[in-house]
Structures are given as C-alpha cells and as structure tokens.
C-alpha cells in the first residue's frame, strides 16, 4: 500500500548546506502525481561523514537512488567505485566529465549519471527556442556547472556550436577544462579558455551568454559580463533561479531573451526521475515545474 512506509522507496539529495533546495518539493510532487510509493529527502552531509553516509545508505540498500550536489559530485563517484561490494556502471558522459549528479541503486548494481547538461539543453530548446548549430557561445564560470555545460555544448553532433568561449578568474579550473577537452573531446566543437581581466568583453557578438558563476545571488553583485556586450539577437541564460538576477534584468530591459536556471533545475530533476522510475522526462517535467514554482512563491 502507498502509505506503508516499509515498502516506500527512499531517494534524496546529498550535499552540503542544501536547505535551499527545491528538489524535495519537485520529486515528492512527482511521486504523488504518478502514484509511486517513494519519498525524497535532503541529506546535508559534512565532508568527514560522507563515506559513512554512503556505507549506511547505499551499501546497505536503504537508498534506491539519490542526487548529488556541491561539493561532492566527484568525491561520491570515487567512494562508490572503490567499494568492492558494488557493481558500479558509469555512463560515457560521466566518464568524460568525471562528475556525478544522479545515482541509481538496484541491489548491488549502481548506475552513475549526470543530468545537468540534459536539463540545460532541453530548457534552451523549449524556452528560448534556440538551436546552437553554428552559434558563438560565451560561458562565465569554468567550475562545476560551467565546465559541464561547456563540454556538453562542444560535443553536440547535430547542433554543434561554432565555438564555446569559457571565462574564469581561476586558472586551475580553466586548465582542468582544457585538459579534459584536449584528451577526449578535440574532435567536437572548439573550446577557448579565457582568463584575462578583459575576457568578459569577448561575450560581445556571441549568440548565447551563460552565467555559471555565483554572481547574481546577491542583488549587489556585479554583472558577470558588462552590460554593453548585451546586444540585439543575443540569448542570456543565468543559472541562478531563486530570483531575477541583475544580468537577466539588464538583458530583458534591452529586449533580449533571458532565462534563469529554473528550467535547467526542473529538467535535470525530470531526467533523474526518469532514470529512477522509468517515467518519461517529458511527463515528469511539468509536474516538477509546477511544484518548484509553488515552492518559490511560498519562500518569497
């Protein structure tokens, strides 16, 4: 029976300082809508407790699946793969980027995937009506999501952009991006790593500008790219989703198509839900989007 907690499957989000997350609202709404006896929780886990958490909840079979967020997207994979009790399978995409955001647990078999880029690309096509073939792309931020999105766009085959420029003040993040690209992805699109202080000006003339930095979380944050580079015909995508950021506001004031990260959040969640339950992402997405919007409205 659905109310029988002994038969209810358990899923959740593993990360640090994650009380802000909309994922429980999204996934629990989807479980309820599709009549699936399951629950999604937050697992805010300290770094020193991460291995013990996995032992108690994954190795034991208590969790049927979970999402992973910062700062554990790489560490979780390392810990799971070193466990001799598990049969760990990784998707080709995870093998390329090295980070995981979705884990499916089926007895001793564990599947590792990353749905962030799928959610972003789906949102870009559906909400912005943008195809990337032959386009110029600028990404602010080479760590975490920025790296994943840049690499994903550079590997598209049917919708390959002309170039992807990636800017970051952290040279180590850019070097890691370049290393992954040069070793495994050089047959795809072109990625240029930019670190000069003037690099944000190179967003000028691009068809798509993506903000994958924390800039915009606070109203007082500076723009990740100067407002003068925002031109007619450009699409702006800011991964911050909790509110309208200064970048999104500036773009909309100029009449540009500008999106926040809610579509990506919902999209990655719907793809994860599909991996766990088999429910098509196209069916789970509208349910999750309504739940996310309700939760945001309640918070504001």
Secondary structure, 3 states (H helix, E strand, C coil): CCCCCCCCEEEEEEECCCCCCCHHHHHHHHHHHCCCCEEEEEEECCHHHHHHHHHHHCCCCCCCEEEECCCCCCHHHHHHHCCCCCEEEECHHHHHHCCCCEEEEECCEEEEECCHHHHHHHHHHHHCCCCCCCCEEEEECCCCHHHHHHHHHHHCCCCCCCEEEEECCCHHHHHHHHHHHHHHCCCCCCEEEECCCCHHHHHCCCCEEEECCCCCCCCCCCCCCCHHHCCCCCEEEECCCCCCCHHHHHHHHCCCEEECCHHHHHHHHHHHHHHHHCCCHHHHHHHHHHHHHHHHHHHC
